[in-house]
Amino acid sequence: MINYPKATIAIIGGSGLYEMEGLTGAEPVNVDTPYGNPSDAIMVGELDGVSVAFLPRHGKGHRFNPTQIPIRANIYALKSIGVERIISVSAVGSLKEELTPLDLVIPDQLIDRTRLRENTFFDKEVVVHVGLAEPFCSETSQIIHQSAEQLNINVHQGGTMVVMEGPAFSTKAESFMYRSWGADIIGMTALPEAKLAREAEICYATMAWITDYDCWHETTESVTVEMVIANLLKNVETSKALLRNVIPSLPEERKCLCQSALKDAIITPREQISDERKKELAPITSKYLS
């Protein structure tokens, strides 16, 4: 077994956030996974005295579109180096008038509109049904909200995010449909990240930065890449400042249910699972299938 540098907190950077300044003593860590290579090398170092891992979701230079992101490899690799909490940073569109561009939303619910992505680690030999009624870690989300308020960021706690397949943006008909469902924001990357993090018993929370009004708004321009990037870059420094405020505030001991998501979720009898498959899944299931 390889002894990788360890970190219990990870940041997954979205569009525009490809590196984390202030990460001292950082070294690249390349983790071999059964699901191929992660999006990029994981940078492991210290942020204000706390051991932190940073992984750019789309790879440096933005090489992966949302459907092509090797999400299983990313989550497996982070679990392999000891990560217990993930803070995701992403760009989203607003589906409500009061959620304006440059605002921060900390969502608490998801609607899955993806269809082409591998969304479980348990696709052979082992059947697992994790609970996902509350797809985001409430403990981690609350700390992000408190930190955002301390920094006077215009933050909204709670909200439903639609996760679409992409890479094209929504049609107007789709955008109006999502609004009719009562959804608040729309993005392309929170799933299956949230599902896989839950299967890996990792706390998962999202800092969702609004860049546009999708295409439903009658008095503003429909979303474009230029609009997304321009607004996202305005929030990059704010994101970094918020992360540096959040990370020291996260307690070492987790009290949420994320840490035991697999406890009663493995349906397949242990004796029917091959030793090879147990070894392959060891970073995720070792305390249950050893």
C-alpha positions as CSV (number, residue, x, y, z in Angstrom):
1,M,0.0,0.0,0.0
2,I,1.3,3.4,-1.0
3,N,1.7,6.0,1.8
4,Y,0.3,9.1,0.3
5,P,0.6,12.5,2.0
6,K,-2.6,12.9,4.1
7,A,-5.3,15.6,4.3
8,T,-8.7,15.5,5.8
9,I,-10.1,18.5,4.0
10,A,-10.2,18.9,0.2
11,I,-11.2,21.8,-2.1
12,I,-12.5,20.9,-5.5
13,G,-12.0,24.0,-7.7
14,G,-14.4,24.7,-10.5
15,S,-14.2,27.0,-13.5
16,G,-11.7,29.7,-12.9
17,L,-10.3,28.2,-9.7
18,Y,-7.3,26.0,-10.8
19,E,-4.9,26.7,-8.0
20,M,-5.0,27.7,-4.4
21,E,-2.6,30.4,-3.3
22,G,-1.4,30.3,0.2
23,L,-1.1,26.5,0.2
24,T,2.4,26.2,1.7
25,G,4.7,23.2,1.3
26,A,2.4,21.9,-1.4
27,E,3.4,18.8,-3.3
28,P,1.7,17.1,-6.2
29,V,0.2,13.7,-5.4
30,N,-0.7,11.3,-8.1
31,V,-3.1,8.5,-7.0
32,D,-3.7,5.4,-9.0
33,T,-7.3,4.4,-9.0
34,P,-9.4,1.6,-10.5
35,Y,-11.3,4.4,-12.4
36,G,-8.3,5.9,-14.2
37,N,-6.5,9.1,-13.4
38,P,-8.1,12.0,-11.5
39,S,-8.6,15.3,-13.3
40,D,-5.1,16.4,-12.3
41,A,-2.4,15.9,-9.6
42,I,-3.8,16.6,-6.1
43,M,-1.9,19.4,-4.5
44,V,-1.4,18.6,-0.7
45,G,-0.1,21.2,1.6
46,E,-1.0,23.5,4.5
47,L,-3.4,26.3,4.5
48,D,-3.0,28.5,7.6
49,G,-1.7,25.5,9.5
50,V,-4.4,23.0,8.3
51,S,-3.5,20.1,6.0
52,V,-5.5,20.6,2.8
53,A,-5.8,18.9,-0.6
54,F,-6.7,20.9,-3.7
55,L,-7.9,19.4,-7.0
56,P,-9.0,21.4,-10.0
57,R,-12.2,19.7,-11.2
58,H,-11.7,20.4,-14.9
59,G,-7.9,20.0,-14.8
60,K,-5.5,22.8,-15.1
61,G,-6.2,24.6,-18.4
62,H,-9.9,23.4,-18.2
63,R,-9.4,20.2,-20.2
64,F,-12.5,18.2,-19.2
65,N,-16.1,19.2,-20.0
66,P,-18.6,18.3,-17.3
67,T,-19.5,14.9,-18.7
68,Q,-15.9,13.9,-19.2
69,I,-14.7,14.8,-15.6
70,P,-13.3,11.6,-14.1
71,I,-15.4,12.0,-11.0
72,R,-15.1,8.5,-9.6
73,A,-11.3,8.7,-9.9
74,N,-11.4,12.2,-8.2
75,I,-13.4,11.1,-5.2
76,Y,-11.6,7.7,-4.9
77,A,-8.2,9.5,-4.9
78,L,-9.3,12.0,-2.3
79,K,-10.6,9.2,-0.1
80,S,-7.3,7.4,-0.5
81,I,-5.4,10.3,1.0
82,G,-7.7,10.5,4.0
83,V,-10.1,13.2,3.0
84,E,-13.2,13.5,5.2
85,R,-14.7,16.8,4.0
86,I,-15.0,18.2,0.5
87,I,-15.8,21.8,-0.2
88,S,-16.8,22.2,-3.9
89,V,-16.5,25.6,-5.7
90,S,-18.7,26.0,-8.7
91,A,-20.3,28.4,-11.1
92,V,-24.1,28.3,-11.4
93,G,-27.0,30.1,-13.1
94,S,-29.8,31.7,-11.2
95,L,-33.4,30.6,-11.7
96,K,-34.9,33.2,-9.4
97,E,-34.9,37.0,-9.6
98,E,-33.7,37.6,-6.1
99,L,-30.6,35.4,-6.6
100,T,-28.4,37.8,-8.5
101,P,-25.1,37.4,-10.3
102,L,-22.1,37.4,-8.0
103,D,-24.2,36.2,-5.1
104,L,-23.2,33.0,-3.2
105,V,-25.7,30.1,-2.7
106,I,-25.1,27.2,-0.4
107,P,-27.5,24.7,-1.7
108,D,-29.1,21.9,0.3
109,Q,-31.0,20.0,-2.4
110,L,-30.3,18.5,-5.8
111,I,-32.3,17.5,-8.9
112,D,-30.4,15.1,-11.2
113,R,-30.8,15.8,-14.9
114,T,-27.6,14.1,-15.9
115,R,-27.8,10.9,-17.9
116,L,-24.3,9.9,-19.3
117,R,-22.2,9.7,-16.1
118,E,-21.0,6.9,-14.0
119,N,-22.6,7.7,-10.7
120,T,-21.6,4.8,-8.3
121,F,-18.6,3.0,-7.1
122,F,-20.7,-0.1,-6.7
123,D,-21.4,-1.1,-10.3
124,K,-20.3,-4.8,-10.1
125,E,-20.5,-7.6,-7.4
126,V,-21.6,-5.2,-4.6
127,V,-25.0,-3.6,-4.4
128,V,-25.2,-0.5,-2.2
129,H,-28.1,1.9,-1.6
130,V,-26.9,5.0,0.3
131,G,-29.4,7.6,1.6
132,L,-29.3,10.8,-0.3
133,A,-32.4,12.6,1.2
134,E,-30.0,15.4,2.3
135,P,-27.3,15.4,-0.4
136,F,-25.1,18.1,1.2
137,C,-23.5,18.0,4.6
138,S,-25.4,20.3,6.8
139,E,-22.6,20.7,9.3
140,T,-20.1,21.8,6.7
141,S,-22.7,24.0,4.9
142,Q,-23.5,25.8,8.1
143,I,-19.9,26.7,8.7
144,I,-19.5,28.0,5.1
145,H,-22.6,30.2,5.6
146,Q,-21.4,31.6,8.9
147,S,-18.0,32.4,7.4
148,A,-19.6,34.1,4.4
149,E,-21.6,36.3,6.7
150,Q,-18.5,37.3,8.6
151,L,-16.9,38.4,5.4
152,N,-20.1,40.4,4.4
153,I,-20.7,38.2,1.3
154,N,-24.2,38.3,-0.1
155,V,-25.0,34.7,0.7
156,H,-28.1,32.6,0.6
157,Q,-28.4,29.5,2.7
158,G,-30.3,26.6,1.2
159,G,-31.8,26.1,-2.2
160,T,-32.3,23.5,-4.8
161,M,-29.8,23.0,-7.6
162,V,-30.6,21.4,-10.9
163,V,-27.7,19.5,-12.3
164,M,-27.9,19.3,-16.1
165,E,-25.7,17.2,-18.4
166,G,-24.3,20.0,-20.5
167,P,-22.0,21.0,-22.0
168,A,-24.5,23.2,-23.9
169,F,-26.5,25.6,-21.8
170,S,-30.3,25.2,-21.3
171,T,-33.0,25.9,-23.8
172,K,-35.5,28.6,-22.7
173,A,-38.2,25.8,-22.4
174,E,-35.9,23.9,-20.0
175,S,-35.1,27.0,-18.0
176,F,-38.8,27.9,-17.6
177,M,-39.5,24.2,-16.7
178,Y,-36.9,24.2,-13.9
179,R,-38.3,27.5,-12.6
180,S,-41.8,25.9,-12.5
181,W,-40.3,23.1,-10.4
182,G,-39.2,25.6,-7.8
183,A,-35.5,25.1,-8.4
184,D,-33.2,28.0,-7.4
185,I,-30.0,27.5,-9.4
186,I,-28.6,25.4,-12.2
187,G,-25.1,23.9,-12.7
188,M,-23.3,21.0,-14.4
189,T,-21.0,19.4,-11.9
190,A,-22.5,18.7,-8.4
191,L,-23.6,15.3,-9.6
192,P,-22.5,12.7,-9.4
193,E,-19.9,14.3,-7.1
194,A,-22.4,14.5,-4.2
195,K,-23.5,10.9,-4.7
196,L,-20.0,9.5,-4.9
197,A,-18.9,11.5,-1.8
198,R,-21.8,10.1,0.1
199,E,-20.8,6.5,-0.9
200,A,-17.3,7.3,0.2
201,E,-18.6,8.7,3.5
202,I,-17.1,12.1,2.8
203,C,-18.9,15.2,3.9
204,Y,-19.8,17.3,0.8
205,A,-20.8,21.0,0.6
206,T,-20.9,23.5,-2.3
207,M,-20.1,27.1,-2.6
208,A,-22.2,27.9,-5.7
209,W,-21.4,31.3,-7.2
210,I,-24.0,32.8,-9.4
211,T,-22.7,34.0,-12.8
212,D,-25.9,34.6,-14.8
213,Y,-29.6,34.3,-15.1
214,D,-29.5,31.2,-17.4
215,C,-31.8,32.1,-20.3
216,W,-35.2,32.7,-18.7
217,H,-34.7,36.3,-17.7
218,E,-36.5,38.7,-20.2
219,T,-34.4,41.8,-19.5
220,T,-30.9,40.3,-19.4
221,E,-28.8,38.6,-22.0
222,S,-28.9,34.8,-22.1
223,V,-26.0,33.1,-20.6
224,T,-22.7,33.0,-22.5
225,V,-19.3,31.6,-21.7
226,E,-17.9,35.1,-21.7
227,M,-20.5,36.1,-19.1
228,V,-19.8,33.1,-16.9
229,I,-16.0,33.6,-16.9
230,A,-16.2,37.3,-16.4
231,N,-18.4,37.0,-13.3
232,L,-16.6,34.0,-12.1
233,L,-13.2,35.7,-12.2
234,K,-14.7,38.5,-10.1
235,N,-15.5,36.0,-7.4
236,V,-12.3,34.0,-7.5
237,E,-10.5,36.1,-4.9
238,T,-13.6,36.2,-2.7
239,S,-13.8,32.4,-3.0
240,K,-10.2,32.0,-1.8
241,A,-10.7,34.4,1.1
242,L,-13.9,32.5,2.1
243,L,-12.0,29.2,2.0
244,R,-9.3,30.5,4.2
245,N,-12.0,31.6,6.7
246,V,-13.9,28.3,6.5
247,I,-11.1,25.7,6.7
248,P,-9.8,26.6,10.2
249,S,-13.4,26.7,11.4
250,L,-14.1,23.1,10.5
251,P,-14.1,20.8,13.6
252,E,-11.8,17.8,13.6
253,E,-14.5,15.5,14.9
254,R,-17.5,15.0,12.5
255,K,-20.9,14.7,14.1
256,C,-23.0,14.3,10.9
257,L,-24.3,11.1,9.4
258,C,-22.1,11.4,6.3
259,Q,-19.4,9.4,8.1
260,S,-21.5,6.3,8.4
261,A,-23.4,6.4,5.2
262,L,-22.4,2.8,4.3
263,K,-23.2,1.3,7.6
264,D,-26.5,-0.3,6.7
265,A,-26.4,0.4,2.9
266,I,-24.4,-2.7,1.7
267,I,-27.0,-5.2,0.6
268,T,-24.8,-8.0,-0.9
269,P,-23.7,-10.6,1.6
270,R,-20.0,-10.2,2.4
271,E,-19.1,-13.8,1.5
272,Q,-20.4,-13.3,-2.1
273,I,-17.9,-10.5,-2.7
274,S,-14.5,-11.5,-4.2
275,D,-11.3,-10.7,-2.4
276,E,-10.2,-8.9,-5.5
277,R,-13.3,-6.6,-5.4
278,K,-12.8,-6.0,-1.7
279,K,-9.2,-5.0,-2.3
280,E,-10.3,-2.7,-5.2
281,L,-12.9,-0.9,-3.0
282,A,-10.7,-0.9,0.2
283,P,-10.2,2.9,0.5
284,I,-14.0,3.2,0.6
285,T,-15.3,0.0,2.2
286,S,-12.4,-1.4,4.3
287,K,-14.2,-0.9,7.7
288,Y,-17.2,-2.9,6.4
289,L,-15.7,-5.4,4.0
290,S,-12.2,-6.2,5.4
